[in-house]
Amino acid sequence: MDKGNILVVDDTPDNVRLLATMLSEKGYKVRKALNGQIAINTVQTVPPDLILLDINMPGMNGYQVCQALKSDEKTQDIPVIFISALDDVLDKVKAFKVGGVDYITKPFQGEEILVRVENQLTICRQKKQLQQEILDRQKAQEALQVYLHAVSHDLRNPVIGMSMIFNHLLKSSLKTPDSPTISLSISVLKQLANSCDRQLALINSLVETQQFDIWGVSLECKPLSLFHLSQQLAFEWQLRLEQHQATIENKISPDLPPVNADSNQLWRVYENLLANALKYNTSGLKIILNATTVAQQTDPSKTMIRCSVRDDGVGMAAEIAQGLFERYYRGEQARRTSGLGLGLYLCRQIINAHGGQIGVITHPNDGAEFWFTLPIVDH
């Protein structure tokens, strides 16, 4: 078993052979360098786990070698043990000041070398393990924060929809104040039920961790008709569209082949795109939903569905559009409104999880077209 990779640097060949033999017999992989410049070149090529470094060498001495390694970000964390005949306290102090972790005086004892080498390698391994644990924890905390923000962000759309329905019903009831009841149509009840189902699905994703991968998006894909989904979407967004004096035109054909998709996650994508269109444009907006079959970019023999949500609003500059799908990105226009800058990032995560791509085509004062691709159902 390879216990570690050690570089021995000494201008005396006998010392190098002795140390190399001693360490190799204990399972260490040993490389050798007879001067400082060779040592630096060797470390740059394949960084060792530890360096045993002599001080008195011609040309570049051990202090200079250590300083050069510690000044380079790629090699600064490699532990250096000085081995020298210099026994003065000032020599030892200088060795530690330039970055050495230990100092062994010649003539050295084999057992001492082995113990000090293993000690430094153990410290190094523990340090790397701790750094990795810290990195993993930071990554988990960051992912959890995004996850919680994602659910809270997307809960707003079904809650707003339900609130608008209730407010609409209450306003209607004011016309007949003497009536103790309000009559509800089947379609309104379906809207309320669907909104509750979407809220419940998002809330469940907070507690059912086995169904949601904290590092990505968990999907329950089934054959899905984009025509039926878009029809339901347009119907349930009717009140919000009317509030903004906006209209929606659905050009998605009922003859389009079904996609293999998670309806709840895909609904989140459409809701984010519609909400953004209303949020960043003035009243009177026209939104067009469309979908067509296209060849897959990576494999032209396979067919995908290209979905689009286009509006005739103000559009945006190309430099703003470039970062739209990044996490917490908020362009100049978005900074003037409230929000986390998370909606389009979530859309990208969802579409990527489906195996598709997402993008935007936009020009200032000429609207915006958000598009994404989805796989069709394999027959």
C-alpha positions in Angstrom: 0.0 0.0 0.0 1.3 3.5 -1.0 1.6 5.4 2.3 2.6 8.7 0.6 4.6 10.5 -2.0 7.8 12.0 -0.6 10.5 14.2 -2.3 14.0 14.0 -0.9 16.2 17.0 -1.8 19.9 16.9 -0.9 23.1 17.6 -2.9 24.8 14.6 -1.3 23.9 11.4 -3.3 24.7 9.1 -0.3 22.2 11.0 1.9 19.5 10.8 -0.8 20.1 7.0 -1.3 20.0 6.4 2.5 16.7 8.3 3.0 15.1 6.8 -0.2 15.9 3.3 0.9 14.7 3.8 4.4 11.4 5.4 3.3 10.7 2.9 0.5 11.1 0.0 2.8 8.2 1.5 4.9 5.9 1.8 1.9 6.5 5.4 0.9 6.9 6.3 -2.8 10.2 8.3 -3.0 11.5 10.8 -5.6 14.9 12.4 -5.5 16.4 15.8 -6.4 20.1 16.7 -6.1 19.6 20.5 -6.2 17.1 23.2 -5.5 16.0 24.0 -9.1 15.4 20.3 -9.9 13.4 20.1 -6.7 11.1 23.0 -7.8 10.7 21.6 -11.3 9.8 18.2 -9.8 7.2 19.7 -7.4 5.6 21.7 -10.2 5.3 18.6 -12.4 3.8 16.2 -9.7 3.3 17.7 -6.2 4.5 15.4 -3.4 2.7 14.8 -0.1 5.8 15.9 1.8 9.4 17.2 1.2 12.6 16.4 3.1 14.8 19.3 2.3 18.5 19.9 2.9 19.6 23.5 3.6 23.2 23.8 2.5 23.1 23.2 -1.3 25.0 25.0 -4.0 23.1 27.5 -6.2 19.7 27.6 -4.5 19.8 26.7 -0.8 17.0 25.0 1.1 15.6 28.3 2.5 15.3 29.7 -1.0 13.6 26.5 -2.2 11.1 26.6 0.6 10.3 30.3 0.1 9.7 29.7 -3.6 7.3 26.8 -2.9 5.4 28.8 -0.2 5.0 31.8 -2.6 3.2 29.6 -5.1 -0.5 28.9 -4.5 -0.2 25.5 -6.1 2.6 24.3 -3.8 2.3 26.4 -0.6 0.4 23.7 1.3 3.0 21.0 0.9 4.7 20.3 4.3 8.5 20.8 4.3 10.8 19.1 6.9 14.3 20.5 6.9 17.2 18.1 7.4 20.5 19.9 8.1 23.9 19.7 9.8 23.3 23.3 11.0 22.5 23.1 14.7 22.3 26.8 15.6 19.0 28.1 17.1 18.9 30.9 14.5 19.1 28.4 11.7 16.2 26.5 13.1 14.2 29.7 13.6 14.8 30.8 10.0 13.7 27.4 8.8 10.3 27.8 10.5 10.0 31.4 9.4 10.3 30.5 5.7 7.6 27.9 6.1 9.1 24.6 7.4 7.0 22.4 9.6 9.8 20.5 11.3 13.6 20.4 11.6 15.9 17.4 11.9 19.6 17.8 12.7 22.2 15.6 11.0 23.4 13.0 11.6 19.9 11.8 11.8 18.4 8.6 13.3 16.3 6.5 11.0 13.5 6.0 13.6 13.3 9.8 14.2 12.9 10.4 10.4 10.1 7.9 10.1 8.2 9.1 13.1 8.4 12.8 12.1 7.5 12.0 8.5 4.4 10.0 9.6 3.4 12.7 12.0 3.4 15.4 9.4 1.6 13.2 6.9 -1.0 12.5 9.5 -1.5 16.2 10.2 -1.7 16.9 6.5 -4.3 14.2 5.9 -6.4 15.5 8.9 -6.1 19.0 7.6 -7.3 18.0 4.1 -10.2 16.0 5.6 -11.2 18.9 7.7 -11.1 21.3 4.7 -13.2 18.8 2.7 -15.8 18.5 5.5 -16.0 22.3 5.8 -16.4 22.6 2.0 -19.1 19.8 2.0 -21.0 21.6 4.8 -20.8 24.9 3.1 -22.1 23.3 -0.1 -24.9 21.6 1.7 -25.9 24.8 3.5 -25.8 26.7 0.2 -27.9 24.1 -1.5 -30.4 24.0 1.3 -30.7 27.8 1.2 -31.4 27.7 -2.6 -33.8 24.8 -2.1 -35.8 26.7 0.6 -35.7 29.9 -1.5 -36.9 27.9 -4.5 -40.0 26.5 -2.8 -40.9 29.8 -1.1 -40.4 31.6 -4.4 -42.6 29.3 -6.4 -45.3 29.1 -3.7 -46.1 32.7 -4.4 -47.7 32.0 -7.8 -50.4 29.5 -6.7 -51.1 31.5 -3.5 -51.5 34.7 -5.6 -53.8 32.9 -8.0 -55.9 31.6 -5.2 -56.0 35.0 -3.5 -57.2 36.6 -6.6 -60.0 34.1 -7.1 -61.2 34.7 -3.5 -61.0 38.4 -3.8 -62.9 38.3 -7.1 -65.6 36.2 -5.4 -65.8 38.6 -2.5 -66.2 41.6 -4.8 -68.9 39.8 -6.7 -70.7 39.0 -3.4 -70.9 42.7 -2.6 -73.4 43.1 -5.4 -75.8 40.9 -3.4 -75.0 41.8 0.2 -78.2 40.2 1.6 -77.2 36.8 0.3 -75.5 34.6 2.9 -73.9 32.3 0.3 -71.8 32.6 -2.8 -72.4 30.3 -5.8 -69.2 28.7 -7.3 -69.0 27.2 -10.7 -67.3 23.9 -11.3 -64.5 25.6 -13.2 -63.7 27.9 -10.2 -63.7 25.0 -7.8 -61.3 23.2 -10.2 -59.0 26.3 -10.2 -59.0 26.4 -6.4 -58.3 22.6 -6.1 -55.5 22.7 -8.7 -53.9 25.7 -6.9 -54.1 23.8 -3.5 -52.6 20.7 -5.2 -49.6 22.7 -6.5 -49.1 24.3 -3.1 -49.2 20.9 -1.4 -46.7 19.5 -3.9 -44.2 22.3 -3.2 -44.7 22.0 0.5 -44.2 18.2 0.4 -40.9 18.7 -1.3 -39.7 20.4 1.9 -40.3 17.4 4.1 -40.1 14.4 1.8 -36.4 14.6 1.3 -36.3 11.1 -0.2 -38.2 12.4 -3.2 -36.1 15.5 -3.7 -32.4 15.5 -4.3 -30.9 18.5 -2.5 -28.3 18.9 -5.2 -30.8 18.9 -8.1 -34.3 18.4 -9.2 -36.3 15.1 -8.7 -38.7 14.3 -11.4 -41.8 12.1 -11.8 -42.0 12.1 -15.6 -45.1 10.8 -17.4 -46.5 11.3 -21.0 -47.9 14.9 -21.0 -49.9 16.8 -23.5 -48.5 20.4 -23.8 -51.8 21.5 -25.4 -53.9 20.5 -22.4 -51.4 21.8 -19.9 -51.2 25.2 -21.7 -55.0 25.4 -21.9 -55.3 24.9 -18.2 -52.5 27.4 -17.6 -54.1 30.1 -19.6 -57.5 29.5 -17.9 -56.0 29.6 -14.4 -54.0 32.8 -15.2 -57.0 34.6 -16.6 -57.6 36.8 -13.6 -53.9 37.8 -13.2 -53.8 38.6 -16.9 -56.9 40.8 -16.7 -55.4 42.6 -13.7 -52.4 43.6 -15.9 -54.7 44.2 -19.0 -52.6 41.5 -20.7 -53.7 38.7 -23.1 -52.4 35.3 -23.8 -52.6 33.5 -27.2 -52.1 29.8 -27.2 -50.7 28.5 -30.5 -49.7 25.0 -29.1 -51.3 22.4 -31.4 -53.4 19.6 -29.9 -51.7 17.3 -32.5 -48.3 17.8 -31.0 -46.7 14.6 -29.7 -46.7 14.2 -25.9 -43.6 15.1 -24.0 -42.0 13.0 -21.2 -42.2 15.5 -18.4 -43.1 16.2 -14.8 -46.3 18.2 -15.0 -45.8 20.0 -11.6 -42.2 21.0 -12.4 -43.1 22.1 -15.9 -46.0 24.2 -14.5 -43.4 25.9 -12.3 -41.4 26.8 -15.4 -44.4 28.3 -17.2 -45.5 30.2 -14.2 -42.1 31.7 -13.6 -41.9 32.8 -17.3 -45.5 34.3 -17.2 -44.9 36.0 -13.9 -41.7 37.6 -15.2 -43.4 38.8 -18.4 -46.1 40.6 -16.3 -43.6 41.9 -13.7 -41.1 43.5 -16.0 -43.5 45.0 -18.6 -46.3 47.6 -18.6 -50.0 46.8 -19.0 -51.4 45.7 -22.3 -48.9 43.0 -22.8 -49.5 40.2 -25.3 -48.1 36.8 -24.5 -47.9 33.9 -27.1 -47.4 30.3 -26.1 -46.1 28.0 -28.8 -44.4 24.6 -29.3 -42.9 22.9 -32.3 -40.8 19.7 -33.0 -37.1 20.2 -33.6 -34.0 18.0 -34.0 -32.0 17.5 -30.9 -28.7 19.5 -31.1 -26.5 16.7 -29.8 -28.2 14.0 -31.8 -30.1 15.2 -34.9 -31.7 11.8 -35.3 -33.7 12.4 -32.2 -36.7 14.8 -31.9 -37.4 17.3 -29.2 -40.2 19.7 -28.5 -39.2 23.4 -28.5 -41.6 25.4 -26.3 -41.6 29.2 -26.3 -43.2 32.0 -24.2 -43.0 35.2 -26.3 -44.1 38.7 -25.3 -44.3 42.0 -27.2 -42.9 44.0 -24.2 -39.8 46.1 -23.7 -37.3 43.3 -24.1 -33.7 43.7 -22.8 -30.1 44.3 -23.8 -28.0 41.4 -24.8 -25.5 41.8 -22.0 -28.4 41.6 -19.4 -29.8 38.5 -21.1 -26.4 36.6 -20.8 -26.7 36.2 -17.0 -30.4 35.7 -16.7 -30.3 32.0 -15.7 -27.6 32.3 -13.1 -28.4 31.8 -9.4 -29.5 35.1 -7.7 -28.8 37.1 -10.8 -30.7 40.3 -11.0 -30.2 42.6 -14.0 -30.5 46.4 -13.9 -34.2 46.2 -14.7 -34.8 43.5 -12.1 -33.1 45.5 -9.3 -35.9 48.0 -9.5 -38.4 45.4 -8.4 -38.6 43.0 -5.5 -37.4 39.4 -5.8 -34.5 37.0 -5.2 -33.3 36.6 -8.8 -34.0 32.9 -8.5 -36.9 32.1 -10.8 -35.1 31.7 -14.1 -32.3 29.7 -12.3 -35.0 27.3 -11.2 -36.4 27.1 -14.7 -32.9 26.1 -16.0 -32.5 23.5 -13.3 -35.9 21.9 -14.1 -35.4 21.9 -17.8 -31.8 20.5 -17.5 -33.2 17.8 -15.3 -35.6 16.8 -18.1 -32.6 16.6 -20.5 -33.5 19.8 -22.3 -32.0 23.2 -22.8 -33.4 26.7 -22.1 -32.5 30.2 -23.5 -33.8 33.6 -24.4 -34.0 35.6 -27.6 -34.4 39.3 -27.0 -33.9 42.8 -28.4 -34.4 46.1 -26.7 -38.0 47.4 -27.3 -38.9 44.3 -29.3 -40.1 41.9 -26.6 -38.5 38.7 -25.4 -38.9 35.0 -26.3 -38.0 32.4 -23.7 -37.6 29.0 -25.1 -36.9 25.5 -23.8 -36.7 22.0 -25.1 -38.3 18.8 -23.8 -38.0 15.1 -24.9 -40.9 13.5 -26.6 -42.3 10.2 -25.3 -40.4 7.2 -26.7 -42.7 4.8 -28.6 
